Amino acid sequence: MPAITVQGAVLGAGISGAAGATEESVDLLPRGHRVGKWTVGEPIGVGGWSTVYAARPSGRAGGPDLPAEVALKIMPTAGLAPRQARRIVESAHREVELGRRTGHPRLIGLIESFVLGAPDRPALDGAIVLVMERAAGSLRELLDAGVPEADRGRLIEGICAGLAHLHRAGWVHADLKPENVLLGRDGSVKLSDFGLAAELTGTHGYAPPLGTLDYLPPERWKAPLGAQGVQVRPSADIWALGVVIHEVFASGTSPFAGATPLARGAAVQEYGEGRAPLRMDHAVPPFWRQLAADCLAPTHEARAGHTADSLLGRIAAARRTPRRRRIRPRGRARAALLAVALCATAGAALSGGTPRDDPARPTGDLTVFNADRTCRSRPAREPQCSLGLAIDPMAPYTPANVVPIRVWHGDPLTAECRLPHGLPIVDEDGHRSTQWFRVHLPTGSTPPTAWLPAVRTRTHPSLPDCPHPSP
Ligand SMILES: Nc1ncnc2c1ncn2[C@@H]1O[C@H](COP(=O)(O)OP(=O)(O)OP(=O)(O)O)[C@@H](O)[C@H]1O
């Protein structure tokens, strides 16, 4: 097994090496590899610049002081343009600084961080590793599966509590979105991904000119870019919270209409300039509608009074009001039931919930993921939202190379093996992967299997490699 060593702390990380950062990133670390005191398990998620793996303490490294399982966020720096590599190192510094100084039950815990030395694995050499508390899933997965009604208020309250702590500690998250709201096995909410977080100096801080378009407040679309980045204030997180509240109550849809993030961004700017009203889905109940409307006040000035602390106070007061009893968890037994329900839903979202059909052969459950958010929010199986399964993962992914059976976002599939190096596919969000899964088609189909590109799912079960398809 090639030697992977821990070179040093993240603060002081150098930039060196050769090879890609996100391309084929889930293949960076094979299962069973040792990284520092951790043994790598299955990949659990892929971000723009990182891959997250499950891991456990290796052999004797375990003990009462180490958690039984953790998440390793690997951020390769090798082979990147110097500016990109610097951005990753800076992003890791921010995560480490924030983790070191602001621990809280509503923020994902950072256990340690280090830089890898792997001279015989160029793609890993110089990679930054953050060892984090492991969550069971993310709010994005729960939204895709459908958030149980009874859990919605509790989830928003958890996000709000995390933001209130961050803001009190003098930080702005600057990238609040459902992907960065993780859920513990007990159903608890934990904010994560502090790579864009900005420390406040006075009323504002500076963040890199990045972020996720769907969660940017109107003022960010025109914010000037200075030498230190763009100015961000806690009110930017409050705006993002408003969007998330709407998504939680309105089946994952944004309050701003548009088929693409850019179109929704244009709608945000129109609203911010007073040229369009705020239109929320009727599914959002009155209390949460008012709260979301306050979070989505069109200017920083109008939003600034709605601090995370004040919103938290309103939620707590509503919980105490008998009229609002529906959002109050009733006692321990009720809370435990909610947690179980939440974990079950998160689990179903992660596994696809399909029983394995041949216990003798290893299979894994996948859920189809459509990167086009408008398709994710449509209940009907509209043709324009259908996705193709390829006949040949080595041939161009065109209509000529897909089976007649189509799949839609949220469909469960059973996979029997994975192909690490098929034709590279880039999804609508820019995620790129050469990985494919061979999936079962309904009984009687010819051929009996087809290929799903890994970018079309967020579940990555541990599966044997497929034999390379013959030309
Ligand atoms: N501590 C964790 N426990 C369990 N899963 C995690 C953990 N951290 C991240 N993940 C999963 O891994 C995925 C990738 O996380 P990461 O922070 O690298 O990127 P992201 O937030 O999805 O994307 P980006 O940072 O590019 O915006 C997340 O969406 C989440 O599902």
The ligand as an ORCA input file, in Angstrom:
! r2SCAN-3c Opt
* xyz 0 1
  N     -19.097     16.015      8.384
  C     -19.818     15.436      7.423
  N     -20.523     14.318      7.667
  C     -21.247     13.700      6.696
  N     -21.345     14.160      5.431
  C     -20.673     15.274      5.128
  C     -19.872     15.967      6.089
  N     -19.330     17.050      5.496
  C     -19.772     17.039      4.230
  N     -20.575     15.971      4.007
  C     -21.243     15.614      2.747
  O     -20.309     15.773      1.707
  C     -20.826     16.679      0.710
  C     -19.667     17.517      0.215
  O     -19.321     18.420      1.226
  P     -18.410     19.674      0.979
  O     -18.397     20.493      2.208
  O     -17.103     19.189      0.471
  O     -19.052     20.382     -0.270
  P     -20.454     21.121     -0.566
  O     -20.826     22.013      0.559
  O     -21.475     20.086     -0.967
  O     -20.045     21.911     -1.871
  P     -19.200     23.258     -1.980
  O     -18.276     23.341     -0.798
  O     -18.495     23.088     -3.266
  O     -20.234     24.322     -1.968
  C     -21.907     17.505      1.431
  O     -22.912     17.944      0.527
  C     -22.434     16.540      2.472
  O     -23.499     15.775      1.939
*
